[in-house]
Amino acid sequence: MTAGRRTTRPADRFTDGGIVDRTDPHEPADGAGPFAALAADRDRLGRGGTAQRVADVLRDRIAEGTLPPGTRLSEEALGAVLGVSRNTLREAFRLLAHGRLVVHEVNRGVRVRVLGHDDVADIFTVRRALEGAGLRAAPRARPRQLRALVQAVAAGEAAARAGDWRAAGTADLRFHRALGGLAGSPRIDEYLSRILAELRPALLALPRPHRLHQPSPVRNRRLTDLLERGALQAAETELDGSLAESRQLLLDAMGSAGTPRAAGSAAASGIIGTPGTPGRGEAT
């Protein structure tokens, strides 16, 4: 390669903590790299863009997998793409850190958070409490709340038939959010939405998503049928089994080392493996 020229994009670099850095320090801050897709979000910010609106844009892009776990959020590149100041970005980062979506690392900047084993175990513990509260409130739920469950089940079944496991995963999260919503508590809705948003990037980064999402439509249909029959105890047992199975499948996918690594492509990396060693993507 001729000095001063680069003919190919450098491979992902791995830190000593096993977290992948996808931002090339030699790239211009003109929207290249992982932030190019965010140029379309500039209109959402309006003139000058507030920190909350910037945080909303980044939260959406993290949730959909455009900015996968481990991505370094460059102030320079994001400021150029979104047309906002560094101060606005730093406040947006603070809001995202409060929601546990990003983490600030000394001398490394801000990165999309990569979940570890303890994070996943804790998230499922919280989910069990919040969704269980919704399940026990099912006899008092309004028809529209129950319809949300049925619609989410139908969407998951349709996605599974089409082999669209990303959509099946989205439908599964919708189902569990609707299940918590049966409690009719704005605080449960808020906390559950936050915890599922924290989990979603890790789910999108799985190299074999069908292993996690394939059982979900069947289990969610069975759980809904039990609720419609008023069999709360059986429904609670079903929920316990469903969450325990999902938790274990995700932990197994993350490997025994507890620190994720990349899994190949930008849309499916940053979650699987052992520290410091790049992984290889696997077909679904």
HUCOR-V325977 format. One record per run of one state. SS is the DSSP state (H for helix, E for strand, C for the rest). FROM is the first residue (numbers start at 0). TO is the last residue. If there is no record, write none. Layout:
SS|FROM|TO + SS|FROM|TO
This chain:
C|0|11 + E|12|13 + C|14|18 + E|19|20 + C|21|31 + H|32|44 + C|45|49 + H|50|62 + C|63|70 + E|71|71 + C|72|73 + H|74|81 + C|82|84 + H|85|97 + C|98|100 + E|101|104 + C|105|107 + E|108|111 + C|112|115 + H|116|135 + C|136|136 + H|137|139 + C|140|141 + H|142|161 + C|162|163 + H|164|180 + C|181|184 + H|185|203 + C|204|207 + H|208|212 + C|213|214 + H|215|227 + C|228|230 + H|231|253 + C|254|264 + H|265|267 + C|268|283
